[in-house]
Amino acid sequence: MYKSLKNKLPEIISDIREIDEILKAESEQLQISEDRVFDLIDQAHFQSATWAISRLENIFNVVGSVDDSLETRRNRIADKQGTNIVASKSVLINLVNRYLMNNSADIEVLHEIYHFVISYNLDDLQMFSEITTMVEKTKPAHLGYTMRSGVFEVLKFNEKVVANNRRYRKVKEVSWRNPLLLENNEVIL
């Protein structure tokens, strides 16, 4: 900054010692002012905001915790801004990958039953509630979804293992015609 100020003056004036000292003092103050202006500009955008992130959360009506990391708070604001976009498979994959350590999300679309399955590596999971909240806000209202986590390791069983996944009816769905058990999935390994 000092050199650019000095170069704007004629050489006969810039060589005066008092003028030179004034230019040094002013260049320091101008640099401080310039840094503050750029910092304010940075705080106006959620991608670069630090100390003004809570102000941006209020503007975008985002609820979160001040104990969360800055990156998580920025992701919430980005997700809030992105909820008016048309949801597609790639948009939802990118959305889920934001909250995973590695980009392991994949989506299987089941057109015939208006449903999709989000698969991800369990080791990559960081914030499950954030993922489900943003998927709920972004997905089309007529589609249902299931979250499926997996561990990509080879497992060896010494004995026969039976895994049951049972879903029961909700209290308001129970009647004398329907059984309590809604579905029962059994896997033998």
N, C-alpha and C positions, 0 to 999 in steps of 0.2 A: 504494500500500500504506500509506503514512504517513497519508494522509487517512482511510482506512477504519479504521485503528487509533485515530486521534484521535477520530473520530465515535462510537466505541463507548464512550468514557469520558465521564463527566459533565463538563460545561464547567468546573466549578469545579476539577476535577483536571487536565484537559488544558491549562488556562491556566498552570499552574506551569511555569516555565522548565526545571527539572531533569527533570520528567516529559516535557516536550516533546522534550528532547534524547535521553532514553531511547527514546521512540517513534521518533525518526528513526533511531537506531542499530539498534534492533530491526527496523524496517521494511526496512532495507537487508539485514540478515541473513536475514529471512524471504523477501525477494524472491530472494536468491541460492539459498536452499534450495528455493523453489518452482520456480525455473528448472531446478535440477538434477533435481528429481523429474520435471518434464515432459520433460527430455532423456532420462532413463532410460525413460520410457514410450515416447518416440519410437524409442528403440533396440530396443525389443521387437518392433516391427513393421517388416517388410522395406521397406515403401513409404517410410518416413521414416528408416530407420537410416543412420547414417554411420560412426561409429567402431566400431560393433558388428556391421558387416556380415559380417566373417569368422566371428564367433561364430554368426550365423544360418546361414551356409553350412555350418558343421559340424553344426548341429542338423538341417538339411534334407538333409545328405549331398550337397551340391552341390560339384562339382569345377570349379574355374576358376583364373584367374590373378589375383594381386593387382595386376597391371599394368592390368587391364581397368578401364573406367570404372565409376563407382558405379551408373549406370543399367543397364549390362550385367549387373552382378552382381545387381542387384535383379530384373532380368528373368529370370535363371536361377532364382532362388528362386521367383518367381511361376510360372514354367513347371513347376517341380518340384511345387509345390502343385497346379497345375492338371492334372497328368497323370492324376488319378483321375476326371476328368470324361469324359462321353461325347463322343467326337469327332464333330463334324458339319462340314459345309462352312464355315459361318460361324466356328466355333471355330478351324479350321485356318487360315482366311484371317486372322483376328485374330492368331493365333500367328506367322504368317510376317510380317505387317505390323509386328510389334514390332521386328524386326531389319532393317527397310528404312527408308531415309530418308523416303520418301513412301509412302503406302498404295497401292501399285500391284499388290498380289497379287490373283490370281484363280485359281479352281480349276475345272477342267473334269472332271466325273465320267464315267468310261467304265464303265457298269454291266455291260455284257456281258462284259468281260474283268477285272472286279474291280480296276480301276486308276483312278487320278486323276492329272491333270497340274496342277502348280502353275506358273503363269506370273507373271512379275514383270518390271519394267523393270530392265535391267542397270545403269543409272545409279544406282538406289536401293540396290543391294546393298552391305551392310556386312559381315555375318558369315555366310558361307555355312555353315560348319561348325556354328554354333549353330542355324541354321534346320533343317538336316538332322537334327541330334541331337534337337531337340524334336519334329519331325514323326515321327521314328521312335518316340519314346516315346508320342506321343499317338494316332497313327493306329491303326485296328483291324489286328490282326495278319494278317488274310487279304487285305488290300489292298496292292497295289503302287503305287508312285508314281514320277513323273518330274518333275524340276525343269527348267523351260524359261524361259530368260531371253531378253528381246528388247530391242531398241533401237528406240524409236518415232521414227524419222526417215525421211525420204524418201531412198532411195538410187538413184542413177542409174548404170547400167553402160554403158560404151562398147562392150564386147565381150561375147561369150557367156561365162558363168561356170557351171561345173559344180561343185556341192558334194556330196561323198560323206560319208555317215555309216555306217561299217561297225562291226559288232559281231561279234567272233569268239567261238567256244565256249571255255569254260574247259577247262583240261587234263583235269579229271576227266570232262568231257562228251564228249571226243574218242573216237570209235570208228571202225572202218573203214567203217561204214555212213553216217556223217554227214559232211558237208563241214565244213571248219574255219570257214567263214564262216557265222555264225548269221543275220545279216540285213544287207542292204545297201540303204540309202535314198539315192537320188540325186535331186538337185534341179537343174534347169537354169534359170538366171536370164538 
